[in-house]
Amino acid sequence: MYHVVVATRNPAKILAVTEACKAVFHDKLIDVEGIDVASGVSAQPLTDRETWQGADNRLSAAKQAYPNAMLWVSIEAGIEKNQAFAWIIAESPTQRSESRSASFMLPDSLVTALQEGAELGPLMSTLTGIDNIKHKGGAIGAITSGLLTRSSVYQQAIILALSPLVHPFYVEAAQ
């Protein structure tokens, strides 16, 4: 069994990791477990650097909590100017890889509220009437009218972060 620890309990993020792991490790039995860990950054990171730092902090905490896992994955969503995105960090016992999700533009009214200290998830829940939207389709789902979801966008970035952990170009270079 391939034990994968995800540094969150957010169902949308756990689903994205689960689906990405199925795609990348198709021949392995996978046990994906989400855990609560602190990001060590603000509730709504407002720079690329702060967002990356949150992902890095989450990964470190997950490794401390489950040092014998086969893989640790962290996802931290953030904002830079008017763009929303996420950093993904994946690490095996021998390699580390990072990827950033696709980004999407936020309306000016949301950017202003975020700069005043609001969090994107609750703002989007208020705008859409969908309770706890960040655990569902997310702002991405609302803005794309369901064409994309938070999980689907994260899944691509997670696959990009996982692939160097298994592709011969990277694996052979790390040995």
C-alpha positions as a Markdown table, in Angstrom:
| # | Residue | x | y | z |
|---|---|---|---|---|
| 1 | Met | 0.0 | 0.0 | 0.0 |
| 2 | Tyr | 1.3 | 3.4 | -1.0 |
| 3 | His | 0.6 | 5.8 | 1.9 |
| 4 | Val | 0.1 | 9.4 | 0.7 |
| 5 | Val | -0.3 | 12.1 | 3.3 |
| 6 | Val | -2.0 | 15.3 | 2.2 |
| 7 | Ala | -1.3 | 18.4 | 4.4 |
| 8 | Thr | -5.0 | 19.4 | 4.6 |
| 9 | Arg | -8.5 | 18.0 | 5.4 |
| 10 | Asn | -10.1 | 20.1 | 2.6 |
| 11 | Pro | -12.1 | 17.5 | 0.6 |
| 12 | Ala | -11.6 | 19.3 | -2.7 |
| 13 | Lys | -7.8 | 19.2 | -2.3 |
| 14 | Ile | -7.8 | 15.6 | -1.1 |
| 15 | Leu | -9.9 | 14.6 | -4.1 |
| 16 | Ala | -7.4 | 16.3 | -6.4 |
| 17 | Val | -4.5 | 14.4 | -4.8 |
| 18 | Thr | -6.3 | 11.1 | -4.9 |
| 19 | Glu | -7.2 | 11.5 | -8.6 |
| 20 | Ala | -3.7 | 12.7 | -9.5 |
| 21 | Cys | -2.1 | 9.7 | -7.6 |
| 22 | Lys | -4.4 | 7.3 | -9.4 |
| 23 | Ala | -3.3 | 8.7 | -12.8 |
| 24 | Val | 0.5 | 8.8 | -11.9 |
| 25 | Phe | 0.8 | 5.6 | -9.8 |
| 26 | His | -1.9 | 3.6 | -11.7 |
| 27 | Asp | -0.4 | 0.2 | -10.8 |
| 28 | Lys | -0.1 | 0.8 | -7.1 |
| 29 | Leu | -2.7 | 0.5 | -4.3 |
| 30 | Ile | -2.9 | 4.0 | -2.8 |
| 31 | Asp | -4.1 | 5.1 | 0.6 |
| 32 | Val | -4.6 | 8.9 | 0.7 |
| 33 | Glu | -4.9 | 10.5 | 4.1 |
| 34 | Gly | -5.6 | 14.1 | 4.8 |
| 35 | Ile | -4.3 | 15.7 | 8.0 |
| 36 | Asp | -4.8 | 19.0 | 9.8 |
| 37 | Val | -1.6 | 21.0 | 9.8 |
| 38 | Ala | -0.9 | 24.8 | 10.1 |
| 39 | Ser | 0.4 | 26.8 | 7.1 |
| 40 | Gly | 2.2 | 29.2 | 9.3 |
| 41 | Val | 1.1 | 32.1 | 6.9 |
| 42 | Ser | -2.0 | 34.3 | 6.9 |
| 43 | Ala | -5.4 | 32.7 | 6.3 |
| 44 | Gln | -5.4 | 34.3 | 2.8 |
| 45 | Pro | -1.8 | 34.6 | 1.4 |
| 46 | Leu | -1.5 | 37.6 | -0.8 |
| 47 | Thr | 1.8 | 37.0 | -2.5 |
| 48 | Asp | 3.4 | 34.2 | -4.5 |
| 49 | Arg | 6.1 | 33.9 | -1.9 |
| 50 | Glu | 3.8 | 33.7 | 1.1 |
| 51 | Thr | 1.7 | 31.1 | -0.7 |
| 52 | Trp | 4.8 | 29.0 | -1.5 |
| 53 | Gln | 5.9 | 29.4 | 2.1 |
| 54 | Gly | 2.5 | 28.1 | 3.3 |
| 55 | Ala | 2.8 | 25.0 | 1.1 |
| 56 | Asp | 6.4 | 24.4 | 2.3 |
| 57 | Asn | 5.4 | 24.8 | 6.0 |
| 58 | Arg | 2.4 | 22.4 | 5.5 |
| 59 | Leu | 4.7 | 19.8 | 3.9 |
| 60 | Ser | 7.2 | 20.0 | 6.7 |
| 61 | Ala | 4.4 | 19.5 | 9.3 |
| 62 | Ala | 3.0 | 16.5 | 7.4 |
| 63 | Lys | 6.4 | 14.9 | 7.2 |
| 64 | Gln | 6.8 | 15.4 | 11.0 |
| 65 | Ala | 3.4 | 13.9 | 11.7 |
| 66 | Tyr | 3.9 | 10.9 | 9.4 |
| 67 | Pro | 7.6 | 10.3 | 8.8 |
| 68 | Asn | 7.1 | 6.8 | 7.4 |
| 69 | Ala | 4.7 | 7.8 | 4.6 |
| 70 | Met | 5.7 | 7.1 | 1.0 |
| 71 | Leu | 4.6 | 10.5 | -0.2 |
| 72 | Trp | 3.7 | 13.9 | 1.2 |
| 73 | Val | 1.7 | 16.5 | -0.7 |
| 74 | Ser | 0.8 | 20.0 | 0.3 |
| 75 | Ile | -1.4 | 22.6 | -1.5 |
| 76 | Glu | -1.6 | 26.2 | -0.5 |
| 77 | Ala | -3.9 | 28.6 | -2.4 |
| 78 | Gly | -3.1 | 32.2 | -2.7 |
| 79 | Ile | -3.5 | 35.5 | -4.5 |
| 80 | Glu | -0.9 | 37.7 | -6.3 |
| 81 | Lys | -2.3 | 41.1 | -7.4 |
| 82 | Asn | -5.6 | 40.0 | -9.0 |
| 83 | Gln | -4.6 | 36.3 | -9.8 |
| 84 | Ala | -5.7 | 33.3 | -7.7 |
| 85 | Phe | -3.5 | 30.1 | -7.9 |
| 86 | Ala | -2.0 | 27.4 | -5.7 |
| 87 | Trp | 1.4 | 26.0 | -5.0 |
| 88 | Ile | 1.8 | 22.3 | -4.8 |
| 89 | Ile | 4.8 | 20.5 | -3.2 |
| 90 | Ala | 5.2 | 16.8 | -3.4 |
| 91 | Glu | 8.0 | 14.9 | -1.7 |
| 92 | Ser | 9.0 | 11.2 | -1.5 |
| 93 | Pro | 11.7 | 10.0 | 0.9 |
| 94 | Thr | 14.3 | 10.7 | -1.8 |
| 95 | Gln | 12.9 | 13.5 | -4.0 |
| 96 | Arg | 11.0 | 16.8 | -3.9 |
| 97 | Ser | 9.1 | 18.5 | -6.7 |
| 98 | Glu | 7.0 | 21.7 | -6.9 |
| 99 | Ser | 4.4 | 23.0 | -9.3 |
| 100 | Arg | 2.0 | 25.9 | -9.5 |
| 101 | Ser | -1.5 | 25.6 | -10.6 |
| 102 | Ala | -3.1 | 27.6 | -13.4 |
| 103 | Ser | -4.2 | 31.0 | -12.3 |
| 104 | Phe | -7.4 | 32.9 | -12.9 |
| 105 | Met | -8.3 | 36.6 | -12.6 |
| 106 | Leu | -10.4 | 37.8 | -9.8 |
| 107 | Pro | -12.9 | 40.7 | -10.2 |
| 108 | Asp | -11.6 | 44.0 | -8.8 |
| 109 | Ser | -14.4 | 44.1 | -6.1 |
| 110 | Leu | -13.0 | 40.8 | -4.7 |
| 111 | Val | -9.4 | 42.0 | -4.9 |
| 112 | Thr | -10.2 | 45.1 | -2.9 |
| 113 | Ala | -12.0 | 43.0 | -0.2 |
| 114 | Leu | -9.0 | 40.6 | -0.1 |
| 115 | Gln | -6.6 | 43.5 | 0.4 |
| 116 | Glu | -8.8 | 44.7 | 3.3 |
| 117 | Gly | -8.3 | 41.3 | 5.0 |
| 118 | Ala | -11.1 | 39.1 | 3.7 |
| 119 | Glu | -10.6 | 35.5 | 2.7 |
| 120 | Leu | -11.6 | 34.3 | -0.8 |
| 121 | Gly | -13.6 | 31.3 | 0.3 |
| 122 | Pro | -16.1 | 33.1 | 2.6 |
| 123 | Leu | -16.4 | 36.0 | 0.0 |
| 124 | Met | -17.3 | 33.5 | -2.7 |
| 125 | Ser | -19.8 | 31.7 | -0.4 |
| 126 | Thr | -21.5 | 35.0 | 0.2 |
| 127 | Leu | -21.6 | 35.9 | -3.5 |
| 128 | Thr | -22.8 | 32.5 | -4.7 |
| 129 | Gly | -24.9 | 31.4 | -1.7 |
| 130 | Ile | -22.9 | 28.1 | -1.7 |
| 131 | Asp | -22.0 | 27.2 | 1.9 |
| 132 | Asn | -18.3 | 26.4 | 2.3 |
| 133 | Ile | -17.6 | 26.8 | -1.4 |
| 134 | Lys | -13.8 | 26.3 | -0.9 |
| 135 | His | -14.5 | 22.7 | 0.1 |
| 136 | Lys | -16.5 | 22.2 | -3.1 |
| 137 | Gly | -16.0 | 23.7 | -6.6 |
| 138 | Gly | -14.3 | 26.8 | -5.2 |
| 139 | Ala | -14.1 | 30.2 | -6.8 |
| 140 | Ile | -12.8 | 28.5 | -9.9 |
| 141 | Gly | -16.1 | 26.6 | -10.2 |
| 142 | Ala | -18.2 | 29.7 | -9.7 |
| 143 | Ile | -16.2 | 31.8 | -12.1 |
| 144 | Thr | -16.2 | 29.2 | -14.9 |
| 145 | Ser | -19.8 | 28.2 | -14.3 |
| 146 | Gly | -18.8 | 24.7 | -13.4 |
| 147 | Leu | -16.5 | 24.1 | -16.4 |
| 148 | Leu | -13.6 | 23.7 | -14.0 |
| 149 | Thr | -13.5 | 23.0 | -10.3 |
| 150 | Arg | -10.9 | 23.6 | -7.6 |
| 151 | Ser | -10.1 | 19.9 | -7.7 |
| 152 | Ser | -9.8 | 19.7 | -11.5 |
| 153 | Val | -7.4 | 22.6 | -11.7 |
| 154 | Tyr | -5.3 | 21.4 | -8.7 |
| 155 | Gln | -5.3 | 17.8 | -10.2 |
| 156 | Gln | -3.3 | 19.0 | -13.2 |
| 157 | Ala | -0.7 | 20.8 | -11.0 |
| 158 | Ile | -0.4 | 17.8 | -8.7 |
| 159 | Ile | 0.3 | 15.5 | -11.7 |
| 160 | Leu | 3.0 | 18.0 | -12.7 |
| 161 | Ala | 4.5 | 17.9 | -9.2 |
| 162 | Leu | 4.3 | 14.1 | -9.0 |
| 163 | Ser | 5.6 | 13.2 | -12.4 |
| 164 | Pro | 9.3 | 14.1 | -11.6 |
| 165 | Leu | 9.1 | 11.6 | -8.7 |
| 166 | Val | 8.5 | 8.7 | -11.1 |
| 167 | His | 9.8 | 9.8 | -14.6 |
| 168 | Pro | 13.2 | 8.2 | -15.5 |
| 169 | Phe | 14.6 | 11.7 | -16.6 |
| 170 | Tyr | 14.4 | 12.8 | -12.9 |
| 171 | Val | 14.7 | 9.5 | -11.0 |
| 172 | Glu | 17.9 | 8.5 | -12.7 |
| 173 | Ala | 19.4 | 12.0 | -12.2 |
| 174 | Ala | 18.5 | 11.8 | -8.4 |
| 175 | Gln | 20.3 | 8.5 | -8.0 |
